[in-house]
Amino acid sequence: MKIVFMGTPDFSVPALQQLHDSGYEIVGVYTQPPRPAGRGKKERQSPVHAKALALGLEIRHPENLKSDETQSDFAALNADIAVVVAYGLLLPQEMLDTPKLGCLNIHASLLPRWRGAAPIHRAIMAGDARTGISIMQMERGLDTGPVLLMEETEIKFNETTACLHDRLSDMGAKLINKTLKNIPDLTVKTQPLEGVTYAAKIDKSEARIDWSQTAEVVDRQIRGLSPFPGAWTIYQGERLKCLASEVIDAETDLSVVGQILNDRLEIACANGAIRITELQKAGRLAQSADDFMRGAAIKMGDQFE
C-alpha cells in the first residue's frame, strides 16, 4: 500500500513513525513550511518535517494546496491512500478524490462530538468523562465524514491537555495502523446528526482565570489550557500561569473569591476551592507549587486577580 502522510505538529509524529515501522511504502510526506520561531526568529522545521528527514522520506511543504501544480504533484505520487493528522491545511476536493482509497483523518475526539481545531482542550474544559480517537474518511465538510474505527479512553480527574494529547497521539498511531491492516473488512459508519459540537480554536482571551466561577470550572480551565496558552491570573501586578490544579473540599463565598486560603496554594472560588499544583512566572520555568511557595512572599489572605 502506497501512503501519502500529511501532518505537522508533535501530535502527528507517532503515526508517521508507526506507519514507517509497519513497513508501508510512504511515497511522500506533506507538512507545513518552516516558520520563524524563538527569539532569533530563525526558521524552524515542523516536528513531522524533522521526523521525515530522520526516516529518509521525501518531504513537501507547500504554502497552500490551491495551485494546479501542487495538485498535479500530489496526483503523481500515485498513492493508494492519504493519512492526515493535524496537517493544518484544508484539502481541496481534487486532492480528496485522488488516492484510490481516499484520505483518512486521525481525529482526537469521539465524533461527532468536538469537530474542529481544539478537541482535546475543549473536552477537558467541558468536563467530559471520556474522549478518544476517530479514524474518519475525509470529505469537504469540517470533520463530517464517515468513521471507520473509533477507540475510547477515560479522561482522568487531574489530566491536563498536555498529558491527554500524548496519550491520544499514541492511540491514534496504533488505531490508524489497525485501520489500514483491516480496511477491506471495515464498514464505514455515517456520523449521527445528534450530538454534534464544535471545538473552536483556543483564543488567548479565554485564558484569564475568573475566580468567581465554580471550582470545577476553574480547575477544568487550568487543566484544559495547559501548557498552551496557559490559564493565568495576576498577583501583585505580575502575571502567573497556572498549569495544573485539583479541586479540594472547602466552604467559601463570593466575598473571598481569588483569596489564598493557606500555604498549600489553595484558592477560593465561587463554591469551593482549588489547589494549584504547578505554575509559572513570566519568563521563568514552570515549577511545582511547593517550590514556588518556598521562593515567594505569598501569604494567607493575599489575593489573586
Order of alpha helices (4+ residues) and beta strands (2+ residues): beta-alpha-beta-beta-beta-alpha-beta-alpha-beta-alpha-beta-beta-alpha-beta-beta-alpha-beta-alpha-beta-beta-beta-beta-beta-alpha
